[in-house]
Amino acid sequence: MKIADIVKNDDKGKLINVNLDIKNPNRKGEFEYREPAELAKSIIEREKDIFSLMKEIEKEIKIALSYEG
């Protein structure tokens, strides 16, 4: 998508219109409804994965710092 397709200027470069109705071409698709319990479970699982990764990063930082000092 080109900016010229969204923003319109007059001959002097003055802004005259911005088209905000254009749909995002990168959108993956329509909204998918999920049950609240399923959504909550999914979020909790992702958070657990993130927490696990953060613990690994923390461990690696502590190891790296112990070699420096």
ABEGO torsion letter per residue (X at the ends): XBAAAABBBBAAGBBABBBAABBBAABAEBBBBBBAAAAAAAAAAAAAAAAAAAAAAAAAAAAAAAAAX
